[in-house]
């Protein structure tokens, strides 16, 4: 019986890669960069794999929402902003974010801003397209909902202008805002615990306002079909499936058992009463409206409760001035889009703006977002799963019209491939811009590490499955002088091991063969070793398991060095020629595998070996190095010259 051969993964003909859009109220911290590095690495791999002309990597500054206006208000109040408008404030942060990503060698095709041209106009058009299309499905409706109102200042409060405690059972959020917490849980404003106005410090009251909502609670069946279809795929994160399925449960209320006697005297809407071995009993309702009515009755009777996760209507509009304008329909005017829905379709606006800037037509974006042979990959933090999972996929499906079907057919919005990552901790603690522990800004780390060292370290973290601790020695007050810096572990593969074997091969070739790679056939066992590494790496990239990508490359590169060291001293002239040829082939493969991870150094290796740019294309991945030689000569490598640099501060320590 022949050995089972696993089929190679199939990649799309075209791809969009996006990373979460940072808010326009701040500079980037290390978590933003760690997330975007994954998107950049995936985009670089796909450029090599399916052709750079078929890949669009976009992101940008999320310019709208109460988060931005509240930060702007505070800075104005503190006298830190003088003549700047909110537009100026956002634009200055956009420029800083763009520069920081570039400093980390993150290569977007287009980094824009939702309030910054050329994206601004396209984003307003896209927002109107989504709203009017969804409105025609009948799943967009006006809801009178409760909104916080600051009586002292006479203003309605949005988003982060209200601070309280999240009402969702088991939530560990440090802050709950008007209708969502900083971990992404959504709830009704009336359920927020101990709300306080961020503007006045007073307890706000709730008043009725009208907004447009997407009836996400009616999309449960379609969302369940989608998550069931990807649950067992190798590239689906288990924790994401678990999180999304929690939102597909029926509406639930949890009540502590001490209130059960009083609870049994009340007339609540029809529900199932579940009493398990737990501190609380569970009330399960068939309809969200029944749960809302029950919540009202419980509150009136001073019974404390917490809500379970379930799909609730997704707010599309609000009444903040700083936002994308929404057209007037059915007499509801003066509305702007709530920041979350418009940020979901913002990557489409970015794609469209980029393609138009490249001379493409108005509808070119559809080839990337509505084509069955294309795929959109979205790298995001786990806090945003509830938005990019149930909310986005529900909206995408219902852009088909009144009779939405799963799976979508070619020509309809295709559901995206979500690439969520777990939390990146800082010195054993969760750091957050909105939390008690503030993370260092990303650019600070470039004072101690090169971009490639940080790229390798962040990619080596198993954020696919676990929260991971970031422990940079220069920032760790408990680090001992003699301890190794854990951030350098993965980067040492480049600055030590790979540099060493590259220098050795170059110097040897220059010394013994006049700078010309010998003409001999590559050993069959070397070809087989290369093939195995290529196929393993390809599977790990397909699954977006970047820590396994790093491990695969680490083993491969270290074995190149071991093979050279083990054989070089016992070789005669012919043996050295064979060893050199075999090692150059191993280097060719290592270089293409490392290319998405460490782009600058690998480009230099390619140039010095005298290979043309096809050596990074997977169209020719199984050709040997002779296919790519532009001449017989390698470029002369000077003494102590490196392809992968250490940071100057590290060299100073060595000296």
N, C-alpha and C positions, 0 to 999 in steps of 0.2 A: 504493500500500500504506500503511495507517495505521501510525503509530509503535507499536512494542511497548509495552504498558502493563503494568508489573510489578504483580501482584496485591498488595493490601495484606495485611500479616500478620494472622493470626487469633489473637486473645487468648482466654484461657479465660473461662468465666462466673464462676468463683471462683478465688481464688489464696491461697496461703500463701507468705510470704517469710520466710526465716530467714537469720541471719548466724551465723558460727561462735561457739560459746559459750566465752567466756574462762574460764580456770581460776580457781577461788575462792581461790587462794593469793596474789593480787597485784592491784595497781591496773592500770589500762589504760595501755598505751603507744600511741604514734602509729599503729603497725601495726594494732592492734585497731580504732581509730577509722576508719582509711582503708578497712578491709574493711567495717565496719558502715555507713559512709556510702554505699557502693554498694548495700547491701541497703535502706537507708532511701530512697535515691533511686528505686530500682526500685519499692518499696512505694508511695511517693508518686505516682509516675507511674501505677501500676496503679489507685490510688484515683481518680485523675482519669479514667483510661481506661475502667474497667469498673464504677466506683462504689465508694465507700469502704466501703459495707456488705458488699461481696463480697471484701474483702481483709483478711487477718489477717497482721500482721507481728509475729513473736515471736522472742525470744531469751532468754538468761538466763545465770546463773552456773553453770558446771560444777563442782559441789560435791564430787564424790567422786574417789577414786583416790589412788595413792601420791604423785603430785606434790604434792597438798595436804597429806597427812599428813607428808611429808618436810620441806616448808617449815615447817610448824607445829612439828615436832620441833626443827628447827634454831633457830627463834626462841625456843622455850622454853629450849633449852640455853644460848642467848646471853643469857637474862634479859630479852628484849624483850617477852615475853608473860608475864603473871603469873597472874592468876586466870581467864584466858580458856580456855574449852573449845574443841575444834576446831570445834564448831558456832558458837560466838561469833565465832571467827576468820573463818570463811567468811562469816557474816552481815555482819560489818563490811566485808569486801571487796565483797560483793554491793551494799551500800548505796552504796559509793563508785563502783563500776562504773555503777550505774544513774544516779547523779547526773552522772557524766562524760558519758555518752551524751546525757542531757538537755541538758547545757551545750553540746553540739555540735549541738543542734536535731535530734537523732535521735528520731523519734517512733514508738516501738514501741506496738503495741496492748497488748502484755503483755511485761514483762521479769521473769522469775521466777528460780527457783533450784531445782536438782534435789533439794536437801535442805531447801527452804524452802516452807512452805505459802503458797498453796493448791496449788502444783505437786507437793510432796513426795508426798502421798497419791495423786494421779493418776499420778505417775511409778512408784510402786511397783505400782499396778494394771496399768499399761501394760507394765512389765517382766515381770510374771507372765504377762500375755496373750501376749506375744511368745514367752517361753520355752516355755510349755505348748503353744502352737500349733506351734512349730518342732519340739518334741520328738515330737509325733504324726506328723510327716512322716518320721521315721526318720533325719533328717540331723543330729540332735543326739545325741551319744554321749559316753560317759565315755572319757577318754584318760588313761593314766598318762603324765605328762610330767615332764620334769626342771625343777626349780625351785631357784634359788640359796638356800643356807642358810648363815647366818653362825654358824660353830661357836663363835666367841668369845663372842657374845651369846646364842646358842641360839635364834635367830629365823629364820623364813622371810623372804626378801626379795622385795619386789614392785616392778615397774616401775622407777622412778627411784632406788630404794635400791641399785641396782647400776649401775656406770658402767664402760664399756669402749669398744672400737672396733667400729663396725658391720662385719659380715662380708660385706655385699653388694658385689659387684664394682662398682667405679667410684664408690661412694658417697663424697660429700664431707662427710659429717656430722662435726660436732665431737664429738658424744657418742652412743655407743650405750648403750642401757639393757638391761634384762633380756631383753626379746624384741622390742624395736623401737628404732629410732634417732630422733633428733630431727627427721629428715626424713621419718618415717613408714614407713620400710622395716621389714617384719616378718621375723623369722627365728626359728630354734629357739634356746633359751637356750644349748645346748651349743656353738653356733657363735659366740657373742660372743667377741671377741678381748680378752685381758688383762682379765678382769672384776675389779672391786674393790668391796667392800662400802662403801656410802656411810655406813654406821653406825659401822663400826669401822676402816675402812681396810685390812682384811685381805682376802686372796683367799678368796672363798666357795667352798664345794663344791656340787655338784649332787646333789639327792636326788629320789627319785620322789614325786610327789603326784598326786592325782586331781582333775580338773576337768571341767566340761562344755565341749564344743567344738561349733561349727557346722562341718559338713564342707564348707567353702567350696571345697575342691579338687575337689568333685564338681559344681560349678556352672559350670564353664568354658564349656560350650556355650551356656547361657542368657545368661551375661554377654557372651559374644562376639556373640550375636544382638542384644543391646541396643546395644553400642558400634558395631556395624556399621550399625545403623539410624539412628544420629544422627551418624555420622562426617562426612557431607557436608552437614549442615545449616549454614546461615549463622550460627547462634547457638552452634555447638559450637567450643570452643577446640581448636586443633590439638595443642597440647602435652599436653592432657588425654588425647586419643585415643592419642597415642604412649605416654604413661605407662601407661595402662590395658592397652594391647595387650602391653606388656612382661610384665605379670603373667599373661597368657594363654598364655605359652610353656610348653613342657614343662619339667620340672625339670632344671636344669643345674648342673654344677660346673665351675669353672675351676681348672686346675692349671698352675703355672709349668712351662715346658719343661725346666727343670733336673731336675724330678722324674720326667720321662717314663720313663727307663730303669727306675727302681724301680717306677713305676706299672704297667708292663707285666708285672711279675712277680706282681702281685696278682690274686686271683680276685674280681672285682667283679660285682654284679648286671648283667644284660643292659643294654647301653647302646650309643649311637652315639659313636664317637670322631672328633672334628673337629679337624684341625690346619690352621689358616689362618695367614696372615702376621701373627701377633700374638705377644706375649710368653708367652701361655698357650694350652694346648689346652683344648677343651671336651668334657665328657662329658654326653651328653643321655640322659635316662631317660624311660621311658613312665609310670612310677608314682612318686609322691612317696615311698612306702615304700622303693622301690629306692634312691632318692637318699639317704635317711636311713641305710640300711644301708651304702651306699658311703662316706658321711661318717664313719661309725664306723670302718670299715676304714682309711680314709686317716689318721684321727687316731691310731689304734693303731700305724700305721707311720710316724708323724712326718712325714707329707706335708702341707705347708701348702696350703690350698685356699680358694676363695671361692665362695659360692653365687650363682646367678642369681635373678632375680625369677620367682616363680611363685605360684599360689594355694596357700595352706597352710590347714590347719584354723584357724578363727577362734575364739580362746578367748572363752567366754561368762562364765565364773565364775572366782573366785579365793578366797583365804582371808583377805583383809584385813577387819578389823572395820568400817572406815569405808566403807560401801558400801550399795547397795540390796540387801536380803536376797533370796535365791533360795530357793524352796520345796524341801523335801526330796523327792527322787525316787530310787527304786532304792537306798536306803540311803546316798546321798551327802548329807550334811547340813552345816550350818554354813557354807554357801557364800554369798558376795555376788557381785553381778554385776561383772565386769571393767569398768573405766570406759569403754572404747571402745564396746562394743555398746550399753550403756545410754545413751550420749551420742548414738547414732544415732537412737534412737526418742524421745529427750528432746523434740525439737520437736513431736512428736505429743502428748506429755504437756502441753507448754506450750499448744498449740492447744486441747486439751480443757479445761484449767484456765481458759483465757480465755473460751471459749464458755460454759462453765457459769457463770462470774462474770457473764456478760451475760444470764443467765436462759434459756440454751438447754439442750436435753436432753443426756443422757449420750452419745447416739450422733451428735450434731451434727457432731463432728469428722470422721466418715466422709465427709461431703459434700465435704470438702476434701482428704482423703488417699486416698479410695477411689472417687472419681467420675471418670469419663472426661471430663467437661466442666470439671474443675478441674485446676489445675497447682500444684505446689510448686516454688519457686525457692530454691536453696540457694547462698548466696555463701560461698566458702571459700578458704583459702590453698592453694597448690599442694602443700604438705606433707601435706595431708589427703586427697589424691585417692585413695590406695589404700583408705581406709576408706569414703568416700562413693561411690566408684566400685564396684569389685568386691564389697566386703564388704556395703555397704548394699543395692545393687541385687540381689545374690544372695539376701540375707535377705528383702527385700520380695517377690521372685518366689515364694519358697518358703513364704511365709505363705499361699499359695493352698491348700496341702496337698501330698499325695504326688505329684500329677501336675502340677507347675508348668509353665505355658506362657508363652511370650513371643509377642506382647505380652499383658499382663494384660487381662482383660475388665472391663467396668464392674462395680463392686462389690468388686473386688480392689484391693490396694495398687497405686497407679499409680507408675511409676518417676519419680523427681524430675528436674528440670532443674538440672543442676549449673552453677554460675557461678564457676569457679576464677580466681584472680588470681595473678600471678607475685610474686616477692619485691620488697618495697619496701626499698631500701637506704638507709642513713643516712650521709651524707658519704662516699659511695663504698665503704662497707663494709656487710656484712650484720650487722644488729643483732638480737639475740635475748635474751629474758629468761633463757634457759638457756645462752647463748653467752658468749664472752669480751667482746664489745662490747655493753654494755647500752643499750637505746634510751631516750631521754627519755620521761617520762610524758606522756600526752596533755594533761593539764590545764596543763602548763607552757607549751604553745604558745598558750594563750588569754591569756597575758600579753603577747603580741606581735601576734596576729592575731585577727580576728573569726571566728566560726564559718563565716560565708558565704565569707570569703576562703579558709579551709582546705578547705571543701567543694569550691569551684571548682577549687582546685589539685589536690587528691587525685583528683577525678573526671577532670581533664584528663590524668592520667597513663595511658599506654598499658600498663596492667598486664594487659590481655587477651593480649598477645603477648610482653612483655619485662619483665625486671627493670628497675626505674626508680629513679633516685637522688633522694632527698629532701635538698635543700640549703638549709634555712632560714638566712638570713643571720645572725640573732642567735645562732645556735648554731654557726656556722662560724668557727673561729679563723683560717682563711686568707682570709676575705672582706675585700676592700678597702673602705674607707669610701665611695668614689665608685661602687662597683658597685651595680646594681639588685638588689633581693631577688627571686630567681626564684620564690619562693612567691606573690608578688603579681601575677604575670603574668596569670593567668586571672581573678583577682578584680578587676583593674583594668577589666575589661569592665563590671562593675557599678558600681564606685565612681567611675570616670571617664566612660566612654563612655555607658553607659545612664543614669546620673544626669544627665549633661549634656543629652541629648536630652529626657529627661523634664522637667527644669527649664525648658528652652527652650520646649517645647510648652505647659506649664502657664502660664508667665509670659506667653507670647504670647496664649494664649486668654483669660487674665484681662485683659490690656491692651486687646486689640482686639475681643473678642466678649463682654465682660462675664462671663467665666467659664462661658460656654455653648458647647458644641461645635457648630459650624455644621451646618445641615441640608443636606447635599449627598450625592449618590451617590458611592460609593467607585469609584475608577478601575479599569477591568477589568485593567490590567496589575498593579496592586497586589494585586488578588484572586488573580491567577495566581502572583505572587511568594510570597504567603502560603501558598497551597495546596502549592507545591513544597516550601517549608521544612517544613511540617507533615508531609508524606509522607516526606521524607528523615529527619526527626527520629524519626518513628514507627518506621521500619525500624531505625534505630540503637538505639533503646530495646528493640525486640524482640530484637535481637541482643546486647543488654547490652554494647555497645561504647561505654562512657561517654565515652571520649576523643573519639570521633566526634560524640557528642551535643554535647559542649562546643564542638567546632569548628564544627558546624552552627549553633549559637546565636550563636557569636562572629561569624561571617560575617553572619548575619541582622541582628544588633543594630548592627554597625558600618555596614552599608548603610543602616539607618534614619537614622543620624546623617549619613552622606554625602549622602543624598538631600535631607535638610532643608537642610544647609549649601549645597548646590549650587543650590537653588531659591529659598530664602527672600528673598534680597536683590533678586531680579528680579520678584517677585510684585506684581500689583496686588491690590485687595481681594478680588476673586473668586478670583484665583489663590491667595491666602493661605488662603482658606476651603477650597479644594480640597486644598491641601498639608496643612492641619491635619487635615482629615477622613481623608485617606490615611495620615497619620502616626499618628493615633490607632488606626486599624485595624492598622497594623504593630505598634504597641505592644501592642495586645490579644493578638496572636499571640505576640509575644516574651514576654509575661508568662505565658501558659499554658505555653510551652516552658521557661521558666525556673523555673516553680513547683516542680517536684520538686528542683531544684538549689539554689535560694535561696528557701525558703518564706516567711521573715519579710518580706523586702523586697517580694516580689511581692504578698503580701497587702495591704501598705500601698498599693502602686500601684493595686490593684483598688479599694480603699476610696476613694482620692482621685479616681479616675476616675468613681466612682458606679456601678460595675457590680455586679450581684448575683453570688452565689457560683456560679451556673451558668456563669460565664465561664471557670471552670477545668475544666468537664466536657467530655470529648470527645464526649459525645452531641450537643453543639451546636458542635463545633469549626469547622464551615464556615459558621456564622451570622456576620453582621458585627456590629460592636460595638453597633449600635443595638438589637439584640435584648436586650442585657444592661443597658441604662441604666435606673437606678431613678428618675432625674430628668434634666432637661436640663442641670443645673449640675454642674461639677466642684468638688471641695473646694479651698478656697484654699490654695495652697502659699506658705509664707512665704519671705522672702529667705534664700538660702543653706541652705535646708532640703533634706536629702538623703533618698532612699529606701533607699540602701545605704551604711552607715556604714563609715568607716575606723576602725581601732583607735586609741585615744587616744595610744598610743606613736608611731604614724606621724604624727599631727597635731603632736605635740611636736617631732618631727624636722624637719617642714616649717617650723615656727616658729623 
